[in-house]
């Protein structure tokens, strides 16, 4: 994991300078993220510094910056909402370490591939809900008003409908900060916009003696110096904290996977998702022991890192080192920052994270995407983040299951006289004494297997029907699919028919023996795939025809046709000839 950590010769100081803009932006971002968690802003600075260093040293995505994120902070704040104020710091340490352990475990067992199963519409609904939640939740700090309500939407409503409770100096500070952030974002000074807002508003609050303006230091003293390690208090462990940690881990891992995809390694090598999972887990464990809030791959800070000219992992590492310098030398100035300015930083960043084009594309994808996105969005606004994450995961699973069942398609393959094969709709009913070759398209897991069961031709009205199911490219089947195939073979057998399965991977063909025991189940015969395309299906078709001929030879002539009479023998000969021609 730490291969290639040593910087290339002559690149260290370039990386050190590239890390400066990230550190400058990381100071206000970290402080603002800590305010979302509901703890002293210094814990956000600890997280920004330690997370960048630990994540930078271990991440397989060499340009990804592991630091505080709004979504992870909101989830952490939701998990700590019921914790007493005096226990919140200790609970934060435990929460962050638990989240790190969950991420590390996910990487160790190879769950990186599962991030692709999280529906895009669900993720868009969740991230948009997080952004709106943050904006609504910061209105009280931006205006200096007291907010009431259990969720951000209710708190925002109480602020908006009570303008007489607003503090004018606080509102001026907040609006000024928003104006600076938005105005400078369109200039070359964009990487320094947040720091400029902190300096200007902090100086203004001091110069005009605006005592009604709440400052960062009001929430507690800002310790001077490097973060000191702490031991987690296991006595605070409970179900809510564990569920919250898992929710934080899911959010961080999915967001981190998106960051890694958007910023490829300089060499062009694709980053290993599992290694990135473990890296973010290690970073959170380290951050937890140094009393920081949860961290993960950050879209905004990674963009700043690459824009500043980062070429390797050391730009992110050095940005963390520069934040440590701020903690040692400038802790007093950190305490003089107005809370309204941090609220402005969060509001502007959250509004900027909303992607109208992506939302529109997801909405146009169809009814299921609309329902999934709207449901997740509303859940994020009205429920604890852990519950919203659970709903989002459940919606993703339901969408996957629904997609599997809808995408399944069965076609009949008809061999033409010139050797070509024509696809045509599969028959609803099988025909007597006929070989029917069917090709299966789509997933055969879970609902897909049940969809196959419903779509296969009905064998009950046919006698002596042979079915060849082409499963080319299948390397695995679930228990449901095996059960469906076994049941269909039995239904065919009850009408004197047989099932032939072709094109499966040789390893999967061996599993048929262990799962169904086809040596005892005489109604199924499996033909493994061969290098020549269509060869195993052609072989299965030939065996099916040969089986039909043998079935005719062993079948007695019906009595009502004149058994033993010339007419009866003629009828049997014609039936046998017809089977050979089929």
N, C-alpha and C positions, 0 to 999 in steps of 0.2 A: 504493500500500500504506500510505503514511503519511498519507493524507488524513484530516482530522479529528483530528490529534494534539493540536492546541492545546486546552487545557481551556476549557470554556464559562465565561463571566464569572461570578465569584463561587463557583465550585465547587472551586477548587484546594485550599483548606485543608480542605474536607470530605473530599476524596479523600485528602489527606495523613493525616488522622486515621483514615480507614477502612483505610489501609494498615498501621497499627500492629499490629493483631492478627495479620495475615498475617506480618509480619516477626518477631514474637515466636515464632510457631509455626514459622517457616521456619528459625530458628537451629538448634533441635534436629533438625528433619527433615533439614536439609542435612548436619549432622555425622553423623547416623545413616546417611544414604545413602552418604556417603563411606566409612564403615566397611564397607559392603557391597562397594564397589569394591576395598577393600584399600589405601586411600591415606590420608594425613593428613586428618583431618576438616576442616581449613581449606579444602581443595579443594571440599568440599561447600558451605561458606559462600560461596566465590567464585562457584560455580555458581548458588546461590540468589539472590545479588545481581545478577550480570550477566544471568542468564537472565530474571529478572523485568523488568529494565529494557529489554533488547533485545526480548524477546517482547512486552512491553506496548506498546512503540512501534510495532510492525509487525503484530501479530495482527489479523485481521479480526473475530475474536470478542473484543469489547472488554472482557469481564469474565473471560476465561480467564487464569489465572496459569501462566506457563511457568517451571517450577522443577524441582528434583530429584524423581524418582519412584523407587519401590522396584524396579519391573520393569526400568526402564532401567539402574539402578545394578547390579542383579543380572546383567544381560546384559553390562554393561561389565566387571564383576568376573570373569565367566566368560571373556571375551575376553582379559583381562590375566593370567589365572591362570598361564600358562606363562612370563610375562615376569620376568626377574630383578628383584629388589627395587630395585637401584640404577637400573634403567632404567624403572621403572613410571611415575614421574611424566611423563617424556618420552613414553612410549608412550600415556599417558592423554591428553596434549595432542593427539597425532596421531589417536587413536581418536575423540575428540570432534569434531575438525574434519572428519574423514572422514564421520562420521555426519551432521554438519550439511550437508556438500556433497551427500550422498545425499538428504537431505530437501529441500534447495533444488532439486535436479534433478527430484525427483518432482513438486514443485509446478509447476515451469516447463513440464514436458511434460504436465501435466494428469492426473495419476494420482489426484487426490482422489476421483474417483468409484469407484475400485477398492476403497476401504475397505469398501464395502457387500458385497463378495464374500467377505469374511472371515466364515466361519460363526460364528454366535453361540455354538453349542455348543463349537466349537474355542477361541474366545476365553475362554469361561467356564472350560474345562479348563486353559488356559494361565495365566490370572490366579490361579485357585485354586492351581495348582501352584506359582506364584511365591510366593504368600502362605505356603503350607505350607513351602516351601523356606527362606524367611526365618526363620520361627519355629524350625525345626529347626536352622538354622545359627547362631542366636543363643544357644542353650542354653549353649554353652561360656563365652561372655562373661557370661551371667547368673549362672552358678555359679562362675566362676573356674577351671574345670577345663580340662585340656588335652584337645583332641579329636583323634581319629585317623579317617582315612577320606578317600576321594576325593570323596564327595558328601555333601550335607547330611544325608541320612537316615542314612548310616553314621556320621557325626560325632555326630549326636544319640544314636544307639544307644550309642556308646562313652562318652558322658557319663552317660546314664541308668543304664547298667549298672556305673558306677564311682563310686558316691556318696561313697566315702571320699576321693576326689580333689577334692571340692568345697571351695571356700574359704568358710567361714561368713560372715565380714564382707562378702564380695562378694555372697553369696547374699542376705543381709539387705538390702543396698543395692538389689539388683535387685528383690526382692519388694516393698520399700517403694515403689520407683518405679512398679511395676505397680499397686499399691494406690492411689497418688495419681492416676495416669492414669485408672484405671477409676472411682474415686470422684468425681473432679472433673468427669468427662465428663457426669455427670448433673446438674450445677449450672450456674449462670450463669457460673462461672469456667472453663467448658470450653475457650475459646480460649487460656487461660493455663495449662492443665494441664501441658503439657510443660515450660514454663519453671519452674513450681512444682516439678516433679519434679527438674529439674536443680539448682535452688537448694537444696532440702531435702537431697537426697542428697549434693551437693557439700559443703555445710556439715557434714553428719554425718560424712563421711569425713575432713574436716580436723579437726573437733572431737575425734574419738575416735582420731586418729592411726592410722587403719587403713592401715598401710603395705602390706598385702597386696592392697589394692584397686587395680586397674589404672586409671590416669587417661588422659585424652586426650593429655596432654603426654608420656606415656611413648612414644608412637609417633612423636614428633618435635616440635621446637619449633614453636610457633604464631606465625607472623610477625605483627608489629604493623603496621597501616596498610593502605592500599588494595592490591588485587592488582596485580602488575606484569605487563605483557605478556611473552609468551614466543614463540619461534620453534619450530615443530615440527621434530623431527629425522627427516628423511626416510630416514635410514639404518635406522630401526627398522621401516620398512614391510615387511610380509609378508602372505601369504595369510590367516593366522589373524586378523590385525588388520583386514583389509578385510572378511572375512566377519563378524567381530564387529561392525564398524561398520554393516554392512547390517542385521544382526539388531537392533541398537539402533534404527536408523532405522525399521524396520518396527514395532517395539513402540511407539515414541514416536508415530508417525503414526496408528496405529490407536487408541491410547488418546486422543490429542488430538482425533481425530474424534468420539469418544464424549463427551468433555468439551464440545466445541463444540455438540453436539446437545442436551446436558442444560442448557446455560446460554445461551439465545438473547440476541441483542443487545437493549439497552433499547428500541430503536426498533421491534423486531419483525422487522427485516430478517434474512433467513437468511444466516449467515456463509458465505463462499466457502472451500470445503475446500482448494483449491489455494493460496490466499493464506495460509491457516493453515499449510499444509505449508511454504511458503517462509519464513514467520515463524519457525517452530520451527527451520528450517535456519539462518537468520541468527542466531538466538539461540545455537545450538550452536557455530557458527563463532566467534562473539564469546566465548562461554564457553571454548572451546578455547584461544584466544589468551591468555586470562587464567587459564589453568591450572585450569579447573573440570571437574567431571564432567558427563556428558551430562544434558540437561534436556528436558522436554516438558510438555505440558498436564497439570496435576495435578488430579485429582478432588477430593482433600481440601482443597488450598489454594485452589482456585477456590470451593469451598463456603464456606470461611472468609471469602474476599474478599466474596462476595455477602451473607453473613450480617452482615458488618461495615458494610453500607450502601453498597458500591461502586456507582457509577452510570456510570462510564466507565473507560477504560484507565488513568487516572492513579492509581487506588488500587493496582493491581498495580505500576506503575512506582515509586511512592513506597515500597511495602513493600520493594523492592529497595534504594532509597536508605537506608532505616532499617537494613537489614542491613549496608550499608557503614559506617554510623555505629558499629554494634557492632564491626565489624572494627577500626576506628580506636581506639575508646575502651575496649573490653572484651575484647581478645584474651587477656589474662592469665587472666581468669575462665573463658574457654572451655577453656583447658588444664586447669583443675581439675575438669572434669566427669568422673565415673566412667564407664568403658566399660560397666559393667553397666546404667547408666541409659540409655545409648543403645540397648543391647540391648532394654531394656524398652520404649522408645519404638517400636522396630521391631516387636516382638512384638505389642504392643497394636494398633498401626496395621494390621498384617497380618491379625490375627484379625478386626478390624473391617471389613476390605475383603472378607472372604468373604461372599457373598450367598446364604444357604440357599434363599430363595424362588426366585431366578433359577436356581440349580442344579437345584432340584426341577422347575421348569418345563421347563428344557432336557432333563432326564432323561425326563420324561413325553412329550416330543415324538416318541419312537419309537426303534427300534433303531439307526438310522444316527446319530442325535444322541448316543445313549449310547456307541456305539463311538468316535465322533470325540472326545467330551469325555474319556472314560476314557483313550484313547490319548495325547492331548495332555497330560493331567495326569501320567500315568506318565512320559512322555518328559521333561517339565519337571523331575521329581524325579530322574531317573536319568542324564540326558544334559546336556551343555553347553547353555546357553540358545540359542546359535545353531542347534544341531541341533534343539532343540525347536521353535524358530520355523519352521525349514524343514519339519519334520513337520506343524506346524499349517497352514502355507500349502498343503502338498500335500493334507492332509485336506480343507481348504476347497475346493480345486479338484475333488477326487474327489466331494465331496458335491454340488457344483454340477453336475458332469457327470451324476451319478446322478439328480439331481432333474430335469435337463432330459430325460433319457430316460424317466423315469417319468411326467412330467407331459404328455408328448405324447399327443394324442387326435385321432382322425379320425372325423368323422361324415358321413353322407350327407345332403344337402339335397334334399328332394322337394317340388316345387312342386304345391300343391293347386289344385283347381278354383276356389276362392274367392279365389285370389291369395296366400294365406298359404303359408309354407314350413315344412315339418315336418322336424325333425332325427330321424334314426334311425341305429342302428349301421351303420358302413360294411360293405359286403359283403366277404367274403374272396375271392370270385371275381367277375370281371367277366362281364357278360352280352353275348351276340352283338348287334351292331348297335344298341347302346343308349348313350345319353349318361348318364354318372354324374357327379354334381356332389358334390365332397368339400370339406369345410371343415376346415382344420388349426388345432388349438389347441396352444399350447406353443412352446417354443424349437426353432429349427431349426439351432442351432450345435452343432458337435462331435457328442456322443452323440445329441443330439436329431435330427440329420439322419439318423444311422444307424437310429434308432428309426423315423423316417418311412419309410425304405427297407423295413424289415421289416413295417411296418403297412399299406402300400399294397396294395390288392386285386391279386391275381395275374392278370396279363393273358394268360398263356400258353394258357389253354384257351378264350379268347373270340376271335371274329373280328369285325373292324370295330367295336371298342369305342372310344368317345370318352370321355375323362376330363377334367373341368374341376376344377382344383385352386384353391380360393379361398384366397388368402394376404393377405387384407385386413389393413392395418396394418403390413405388413412394409416396413421401410425399408432393410434390408440382409440379405444372405445370405452365408454363408461358402463357401469353395471346396468343402467337403464337400457342402453342400446343392445347389450347382450341379451337382456330379457326380452326385448321386442323381437329380435331376430329368432330367438328360440321359440317364442310363442307363435310367430308367423310360420316357422317351419312345421310346428305341430298342426296348425290349421291347414297347411297344405297337405300334410300327411293324412289327415282325417279324410281328405278327398282324393287320396291316392296320388298326391303330388310330392314334389321334392324341391328343396331350396339349395341353390349353389351360390357361393359367395366368392367373388374374384377380385384380384387387384390389391389385396391388403398387404401391408408390410409383412415380411416373413416373421418378425418378432410378434406382431399382432396375430398372425396365423397360429403361432404356437400358443398364444393365450386362449384361443378358441378351445384348444384341447383341455386346458386347465380350468376354464370357466364353465364351458358347456359340456366338455367331454364328448367330442363329436364321434369318437369311436363307439360310444354307446348310443349316441343320438344319431340314428341312421338317416334322419331326414335332412341333415345339413352336410354339405361337403365344401371345403374351403380350398381355394386355389391362390397361393401367394403371388404377388406381383413379380413380373420378370422384366429384364432390361428393355425388351422390345414392347413398345406401347401397344396395348390391346391383345398381347399374346395370351395372357392368363384368362382374359374374358373369352377369347376364341376357344381356348382349351376347355373352359367351363361349359361353353355352348355345345361343343362336341360331346362332352360327357353327358350333358342333359339329353341330347338327341339319342345317344346310345342307351341311356336309361329308359327312355320312352319305348324304344324298340324292344328291350328286354321285358318291359312291363307288358307289352302287347303279347309277346310270346308266351308269357306265363299266365295271362288272363284267360279264363274260360269263356266260351261263346255263350251268350245269354240263351236261356231255354226258349223264350218267346220268339227267338229268331229261327227256331228249327234246329236245335242242337243235333249234330250228326247228319243232318240232311244236306243235300247239295246246296240249297239256298243258304243255309247257315254257314257252311264252309266258305262259300263265295263272299258272304258278308264279312266274315272274319279276315279273309285275305285282303279285301278292299280296305278295311280299317287299318290293318298293318301297313299296307302300302301308303295310305294317307299319312301315317305317323312318320314313315321314312322320308316322305317328301317335305314334311314340315321342318 
